[in-house]
Amino acid sequence: MKQTVGSEQAIVLGGSMAGLLTARVLSNHFAQVTILERDAVHDRPESRKGQPHTRHLHGLLGGGFQIFNHYFPDLVETLAQSDIFFGDMGENMNWYTHGGYRRPVHTGLYGATMSRPFLEYQVRQRVLALPNVTLWDNCAVKQLLTSPGGQQVRGVLLEKRGEDGANTSLDADLVVDCTGRGSRTPQWLKELGYEAPPESEVKVDIGYASRLYRRDPHDPRGQQWTLFTPDAPGETRFAGIFPIEDGRWIISMGGWGGDHCPGDEAGFLAFARSLPALDIYNIISKAEPLSDIIAHKMPSSLRRHYEKMARFPQGLLVLGDAVSSFNPTYGQGMTSAAMQARELDQLLAKRPSLQKLAPAFFKRAAKVVDIPWQMAVGEDFRFATTTGPKPPGTDFINRYVAKVNRASHHDAVVSAAFLQVMNLLAPPTSLFHPGVLWRVLRGGKTAAAAPTYQPVQSITQTGHHV
Ligand SMILES: Cc1cc2nc3c(=O)[nH]c(=O)nc-3n(C[C@H](O)[C@H](O)[C@H](O)COP(=O)(O)OP(=O)(O)OC[C@H]3O[C@@H](n4cnc5c(N)ncnc54)[C@H](O)[C@@H]3O)c2cc1C
């Protein structure tokens, strides 16, 4: 007899961005959704111990923003009432790469800059306002509970912190692991007699350092996002500065292959000064710091191929960074999690059998991850220090993408096409469309010409709040 996925209780492990988005979509299909989060969670924007990366610059790509807006239709309106900056991702992006600024172009693709804790708080409030979703904080999940042969996950064992380490069990029809890169599902699977999923790991040895500064709300530079990305292999450094809520700037800088941004005052400023243009240095050398300099190391991009497993227990899924954690400089993690959650929503709407749910979901999740993975890893292989499985055709694609980057200094069509791909709104193959290809090949020849960057004042006139 076909056993369909039960619709009573779903449990989500981890209450960060992937966990919240997953709870949102599960609320469409289950009577009760419970999020279990190890940290204490307060009713305010915060960076918790279990997600130290949220203290660094986070950009939400256009592809992710669209999904967030779908599941939280009032989000834009609320952001508009706060002091969040909205802008066209082409017009308001001040992006220096491959020896010049990309040509500003109207894309109709809007983005907003805010701190990661602020965005997560907005999402969390909306998810917890749903009548069938609850969050239990201070709950560390210790183990999966299964049917006697280990074939079906039936719940979890958890430790409620602050209650003398008391262990409690919670039953569920479906458990979704959203505990991030450090997910223990591979270990739990082995304990249950399954294989761990095969992994792909591409070592990048990235070192970030980030800091908050006070921002004058009248400073026109606060109407832009500024990014620096390197022309590898000669350059290895990246940086970004975003205007965020509460009159602040957030800046993150770093480098590939061990060229890490120092965490001391003088080293941090010197790193900003070493970038090919002084936009960031000019801001932070005069602005008042509002935080310490915080460092974060990211050794590798790591992907777990659950889609390749021959045996997997029923009633268990894995989503978000626990499936794939990318080199963060490409800003893909939240969008990948949102796309995976949307796939889960669409799959559950088809009421699959319990046996088919995990293989079908992991197949869909792998399809979602394939593109950002190939983009991130492919780009990383422009650096001689990167090691790991290199996708076929990477060198050819990288040579072409370098031309795309140079052509985007001059050519608005190429610039817009690139932004669509980078925002995960168009497939990378769209850069080979004849209408783009001939411009790239022509633009590449004029790459040495002066960049067409417009002074900030003129761009400000096009920036706006929704
Ligand atoms: C430096 C840096 C910069 C980044 N910049 C960007 C960016 O610009 N744009 C972007 O889209 N993405 C970015 N990312 C990636 C992004 O942060 C993640 O993709 C996103 O947070 C989704 O992660 P997640 O929810 O899957 O996991 P996480 O954010 O790691 O959350 C896991 C959660 O699970 C909880 N947990 C762990 N173990 C247990 C347990 N046993 N029981 C209960 N709870 C548990 C943790 O406390 C935590 O809350 C960046 C990442 C890094 C490291």
The ligand as a Gaussian input file, in Angstrom:
#p B3LYP/6-31G(d) Opt

LIG

0 1
 C       31.299000      34.859000       5.899000
 C       30.020000      34.465000       5.199000
 C       29.378000      35.382000       4.390000
 C       28.219000      35.014000       3.714000
 N       27.630000      35.909000       2.861000
 C       26.497000      35.561000       2.213000
 C       25.857000      36.480000       1.337000
 O       26.331000      37.602000       1.089000
 N       24.689000      36.094000       0.739000
 C       24.146000      34.858000       0.956000
 O       23.073000      34.563000       0.398000
 N       24.747000      33.962000       1.763000
 C       25.896000      34.275000       2.395000
 N       26.485000      33.363000       3.218000
 C       25.847000      32.035000       3.394000
 C       24.634000      32.151000       4.317000
 O       25.009000      32.689000       5.565000
 C       23.981000      30.774000       4.503000
 O       23.761000      30.189000       3.261000
 C       22.662000      30.944000       5.213000
 O       22.921000      31.356000       6.534000
 C       21.818000      29.680000       5.281000
 O       22.426000      28.820000       6.136000
 P       21.645000      27.696000       6.931000
 O       20.409000      28.245000       7.545000
 O       21.571000      26.517000       6.055000
 O       22.714000      27.370000       8.088000
 P       23.245000      28.285000       9.258000
 O       23.053000      29.716000       8.992000
 O       24.638000      27.800000       9.531000
 O       22.324000      27.907000      10.483000
 C       22.338000      26.663000      11.126000
 C       21.473000      26.793000      12.391000
 O       21.343000      25.507000      12.997000
 C       21.539000      25.627000      14.387000
 N       22.017000      24.311000      14.874000
 C       23.194000      23.726000      14.579000
 N       23.256000      22.505000      15.158000
 C       22.082000      22.325000      15.817000
 C       21.535000      21.257000      16.593000
 N       22.215000      20.127000      16.818000
 N       20.280000      21.407000      17.120000
 C       19.557000      22.538000      16.897000
 N       20.041000      23.580000      16.171000
 C       21.276000      23.470000      15.631000
 C       22.556000      26.747000      14.529000
 O       22.541000      27.327000      15.840000
 C       22.064000      27.721000      13.446000
 O       21.076000      28.594000      13.927000
 C       27.668000      33.699000       3.876000
 C       28.333000      32.770000       4.692000
 C       29.505000      33.141000       5.322000
 C       30.229000      32.091000       6.133000

